[in-house]
């Protein structure tokens, strides 16, 4: 199933923008913008990720909302 047909693994309704490449729980790999933002604000951002929409939406969310300056890595194909 392609990413465009998936839904967010957390809320079940949003369109995924990012995939967690090293998930703690493999049931939660694909995240929509709202759920990904909530993770960042909560202080539990995705550290190794792949953007799904071709734009750095998740990278911008990290820049806007992340106060922890850890090393995040963008996974390539």
HUMO-V850893 format. One record per residue. RES is the residue in one letter. SS is DSSP state (~ for helix, > for strand, _ for the rest). PHI is phi as a letter, one per 20 degrees, with the letter a starting at -180 (none if undefined). BURIAL is I if it has 9 or more other ideal C-beta (glycine too) atoms within 8 Angstrom, else O. Layout:
# HUMO-V850893
RES & SS & PHI & BURIAL
RES & SS & PHI & BURIAL
This chain:
# HUMO-V850893
X & _ & none & O
X & _ & f & O
X & ~ & f & O
X & ~ & f & O
X & ~ & d & O
X & _ & f & I
X & _ & c & I
X & _ & g & I
X & _ & f & I
X & _ & e & O
X & _ & e & I
X & _ & m & O
X & _ & c & O
X & _ & f & I
X & _ & e & O
X & > & f & I
X & > & d & I
X & > & b & I
X & > & d & I
X & > & f & I
X & _ & e & O
X & _ & c & O
X & _ & f & I
X & _ & f & O
X & _ & d & O
X & _ & f & O
X & _ & f & O
X & _ & c & I
X & _ & d & I
X & > & d & I
X & > & c & I
X & > & f & I
X & ~ & f & I
X & ~ & f & O
X & ~ & f & I
X & ~ & f & I
X & ~ & f & I
X & ~ & f & O
X & ~ & f & I
X & ~ & f & I
X & ~ & f & O
X & ~ & f & O
X & _ & n & O
X & _ & c & O
X & _ & f & I
X & _ & f & I
X & _ & e & I
X & > & d & I
X & > & c & I
X & > & c & I
X & > & f & I
X & _ & d & I
X & _ & e & O
X & _ & n & O
X & _ & d & O
X & _ & e & O
X & ~ & f & I
X & ~ & f & I
X & ~ & g & I
X & ~ & f & O
X & ~ & f & I
X & ~ & f & I
X & ~ & f & O
X & ~ & f & O
X & ~ & d & I
X & _ & e & I
X & _ & e & O
X & _ & e & O
X & _ & d & O
X & _ & e & O
X & _ & e & O
X & _ & d & I
X & > & c & O
X & > & e & O
X & _ & e & O
X & _ & d & O
X & _ & f & O
